[in-house]
Amino acid sequence: MTTFVIDSTKHTVVIRCKSCTWWSAMRFSRAEAWQVANDHERLHHPEHRHAQKMVSQQRQS
C-alpha cells in the first residue's frame, strides 16, 4: 500500500510518498496536498487508493 506523509506548518503543507523517495510536493492546504498526491498515485501506483480516499474525506468535511 502506498502511504503518504504530511508535514505542515502554519503556511504550507509538504506531502511525501513513502514508496517513491524521489517524490514530494508542497501546497498551501491539506486539500491541495491530497489532490496532488492523488494525481501522483494514479500515475505511479494505480493499484492503490490511499490518496483518493483522503481526497474524498476532504470533500465530505
N, C-alpha and C positions, 0 to 999 in steps of 0.2 A: 504494500500500500504506500502510495506517495503521501508524504505528510509535509506540511509547511510550517515554518516557524515565523512568528511575527515578533518584531522588536519595534516598540513605538515610543515616541517622545510626545511632547505637547504639540508639536507641529508636523511631524512626519511619521510614516509607518514604513518599515522595511520588512519585506516578506522574502523568505528563502525556501527553496525546495531542498528537502533533506536527501533526495535521490540524485539531484544534479548539483554538484558542488560549484559549478560554474554559473548557476542561475540565481539571481536575486533582482528585486525591483523595489523602488522607493515611490511611494504615493503619499497623498495628503490626508487620506482617510482609510479606515479599515475596509469599507465597502469597495473603494477603488483598488486596494491591495488584493482583496479576494477576487475581484474581477480579472485583474492581470494574472493572478495565479491560476484562475480557471482557464484563461487563454493558453497559458503555458502547459497546463495539464492536458488540455485537448490535443495539443500538438505533439507533446513528448511522452505522455502517459495516458493514452486514450482509454486504457482499461480501468483507470481509477476515477473516482468521483468525489474525492475529499473536498477540493475547492468548489466544485459545483454545488455540493451540499451546503457549504458555508455561504455561497452567494445566495442560495435560496433562503437560508436563515436570515441573512441581512435584509432581504426584501420583505420578509414577514414581520420584521421588527418595526 
